[in-house]
Amino acid sequence: MKPGDRYVKIVEWSEEDGCFIGSSPELFYGGCHGEDPVAVFEELCQVVEETVELYRQDGKPLPPPFSGRDFVNAMQRIA
């Protein structure tokens, strides 16, 4: 398992942008975009791994990853 595998990855359609947007809420929002949701997810996975590596290179602690349950609870508080 790669370090980035622990982080939530979301691909959603953006009416405003007219394309799919990929984000990882613990690490960043709006990290990548495109017309094909599968391609956006693949790119998102790469961006997450690169972000994790940048945290390590900068000596910054990684944000704690949400568990599936934590993520759902956090989204319910927002909604």
Backbone as CSV, one residue per row, in Angstrom:
resi,resn,N_x,N_y,N_z,CA_x,CA_y,CA_z,C_x,C_y,C_z
1,MET,0.839,-1.174,0.000,0.000,0.000,0.000,0.891,1.247,0.000
2,LYS,0.539,2.198,-0.857,1.269,3.463,-0.929,0.748,4.419,0.152
3,PRO,1.575,5.365,0.599,1.138,6.297,1.647,-0.152,7.048,1.298
4,GLY,-0.318,7.425,0.043,-1.499,8.185,-0.364,-2.776,7.374,-0.404
5,ASP,-2.657,6.045,-0.323,-3.842,5.189,-0.380,-4.766,5.405,0.813
6,ARG,-4.266,5.976,1.870,-5.072,6.188,3.081,-5.979,7.419,2.982
7,TYR,-5.761,8.249,1.972,-6.504,9.502,1.865,-7.719,9.383,0.952
8,VAL,-8.787,10.076,1.321,-10.025,10.094,0.541,-9.758,10.795,-0.789
9,LYS,-10.307,10.225,-1.845,-10.191,10.821,-3.180,-11.596,10.951,-3.758
10,ILE,-11.940,12.155,-4.206,-13.277,12.428,-4.728,-13.164,12.963,-6.149
11,VAL,-13.965,12.392,-7.044,-14.099,12.919,-8.395,-15.570,13.274,-8.552
12,GLU,-15.841,14.523,-8.874,-17.222,14.977,-9.023,-17.350,15.916,-10.212
13,TRP,-18.553,15.965,-10.760,-18.840,16.850,-11.879,-19.027,18.266,-11.364
14,SER,-18.445,19.236,-12.039,-18.615,20.648,-11.713,-19.382,21.325,-12.841
15,GLU,-20.600,21.737,-12.549,-21.396,22.480,-13.545,-20.682,23.775,-13.914
16,GLU,-20.134,24.427,-12.907,-19.459,25.715,-13.120,-18.283,25.582,-14.084
17,ASP,-17.510,24.528,-13.926,-16.319,24.336,-14.752,-16.589,23.503,-16.007
18,GLY,-17.711,22.783,-16.011,-18.042,21.949,-17.157,-17.115,20.758,-17.327
19,CYS,-16.615,20.222,-16.197,-15.729,19.063,-16.248,-15.724,18.382,-14.889
20,PHE,-15.048,17.243,-14.817,-14.884,16.535,-13.553,-13.711,17.149,-12.789
21,ILE,-13.881,17.256,-11.475,-12.856,17.825,-10.600,-12.446,16.746,-9.604
22,GLY,-11.149,16.576,-9.416,-10.634,15.621,-8.440,-10.047,16.346,-7.247
23,SER,-10.371,15.875,-6.051,-9.824,16.485,-4.844,-9.602,15.427,-3.769
24,SER,-8.808,15.788,-2.797,-8.554,14.956,-1.625,-8.693,15.874,-0.411
25,PRO,-9.873,15.854,0.243,-10.187,16.863,1.263,-9.148,17.039,2.359
26,GLU,-8.469,15.979,2.754,-7.470,16.130,3.809,-6.237,16.876,3.318
27,LEU,-5.976,16.818,2.005,-4.744,17.374,1.463,-4.953,18.632,0.623
28,PHE,-5.991,18.651,-0.221,-6.225,19.791,-1.117,-7.608,19.681,-1.751
29,TYR,-8.100,20.787,-2.294,-9.351,20.816,-3.051,-9.033,21.207,-4.489
30,GLY,-9.750,20.614,-5.432,-9.574,20.984,-6.833,-8.188,20.702,-7.372
31,GLY,-7.655,19.525,-7.105,-6.295,19.205,-7.505,-6.095,18.912,-8.975
32,CYS,-7.137,18.422,-9.663,-7.013,18.110,-11.083,-8.410,18.111,-11.699
33,HIS,-8.453,18.138,-13.015,-9.751,18.182,-13.685,-9.645,17.602,-15.090
34,GLY,-10.806,17.270,-15.674,-10.812,16.748,-17.033,-12.200,16.257,-17.439
35,GLU,-12.286,15.759,-18.666,-13.558,15.318,-19.236,-13.902,13.867,-18.895
36,ASP,-12.903,13.051,-18.587,-13.098,11.621,-18.328,-12.905,11.354,-16.831
37,PRO,-13.946,10.893,-16.130,-13.806,10.700,-14.680,-12.745,9.670,-14.294
38,VAL,-12.569,8.651,-15.104,-11.552,7.637,-14.796,-10.150,8.239,-14.919
39,ALA,-9.925,9.012,-15.966,-8.626,9.671,-16.145,-8.371,10.672,-15.022
40,VAL,-9.415,11.382,-14.590,-9.260,12.336,-13.491,-8.888,11.587,-12.215
41,PHE,-9.523,10.442,-11.969,-9.191,9.674,-10.774,-7.747,9.181,-10.813
42,GLU,-7.313,8.707,-11.954,-5.924,8.248,-12.084,-4.945,9.391,-11.820
43,GLU,-5.238,10.558,-12.386,-4.378,11.727,-12.141,-4.440,12.131,-10.676
44,LEU,-5.628,12.079,-10.087,-5.796,12.435,-8.682,-4.935,11.545,-7.792
45,CYS,-4.917,10.261,-8.061,-4.081,9.346,-7.277,-2.612,9.744,-7.359
46,GLN,-2.168,10.141,-8.541,-0.785,10.580,-8.721,-0.522,11.880,-7.961
47,VAL,-1.458,12.824,-8.026,-1.298,14.109,-7.334,-1.243,13.887,-5.823
48,VAL,-2.062,12.971,-5.312,-2.033,12.666,-3.876,-0.658,12.133,-3.487
49,GLU,-0.118,11.197,-4.247,1.210,10.653,-3.934,2.273,11.745,-3.982
50,GLU,2.202,12.630,-4.968,3.163,13.727,-5.073,3.029,14.684,-3.894
51,THR,1.804,14.934,-3.453,1.569,15.828,-2.314,2.135,15.228,-1.038
52,VAL,1.913,13.931,-0.842,2.465,13.248,0.327,3.991,13.354,0.314
53,GLU,4.596,13.160,-0.838,6.062,13.257,-0.948,6.543,14.680,-0.647
54,LEU,5.804,15.694,-1.105,6.188,17.083,-0.804,6.119,17.372,0.694
55,TYR,5.103,16.860,1.366,5.027,17.013,2.823,6.281,16.427,3.464
56,ARG,6.660,15.241,3.038,7.827,14.564,3.617,9.116,15.334,3.319
57,GLN,9.267,15.804,2.076,10.470,16.559,1.709,10.592,17.843,2.517
58,ASP,9.438,18.472,2.806,9.436,19.721,3.568,9.491,19.482,5.075
59,GLY,9.461,18.215,5.494,9.509,17.897,6.916,8.217,18.234,7.650
60,LYS,7.132,18.380,6.923,5.842,18.698,7.536,5.112,17.402,7.881
61,PRO,4.398,17.403,9.006,3.607,16.211,9.321,2.412,16.110,8.379
62,LEU,2.096,14.909,7.980,0.933,14.703,7.120,-0.352,14.876,7.929
63,PRO,-1.382,15.442,7.315,-2.664,15.503,8.004,-3.168,14.083,8.244
64,PRO,-3.875,13.866,9.345,-4.394,12.521,9.557,-5.439,12.183,8.495
65,PRO,-5.378,10.982,7.937,-6.384,10.592,6.948,-7.714,10.311,7.628
66,PHE,-8.803,10.650,6.948,-10.129,10.289,7.430,-10.315,8.788,7.252
67,SER,-10.970,8.163,8.196,-11.473,6.824,7.909,-12.764,7.025,7.128
68,GLY,-13.289,6.007,6.517,-14.551,6.130,5.802,-15.645,6.692,6.680
69,ARG,-15.718,6.222,7.905,-16.741,6.686,8.848,-16.509,8.147,9.227
70,ASP,-15.259,8.534,9.492,-14.955,9.919,9.836,-15.342,10.856,8.707
71,PHE,-15.078,10.431,7.467,-15.386,11.266,6.315,-16.893,11.484,6.203
72,VAL,-17.664,10.425,6.343,-19.125,10.538,6.264,-19.631,11.451,7.371
73,ASN,-19.126,11.293,8.582,-19.561,12.147,9.689,-19.203,13.609,9.442
74,ALA,-18.018,13.860,8.897,-17.612,15.237,8.604,-18.523,15.848,7.537
75,MET,-18.855,15.092,6.519,-19.734,15.605,5.465,-21.147,15.855,5.990
76,GLN,-21.616,15.041,6.908,-22.938,15.257,7.482,-22.986,16.538,8.309
77,ARG,-21.899,16.879,8.966,-21.858,18.125,9.734,-21.891,19.337,8.829
78,ILE,-21.329,19.208,7.632,-21.299,20.320,6.681,-22.666,20.512,6.033
79,ALA,-23.316,19.412,5.705,-24.592,19.451,4.974,-25.710,19.909,5.809
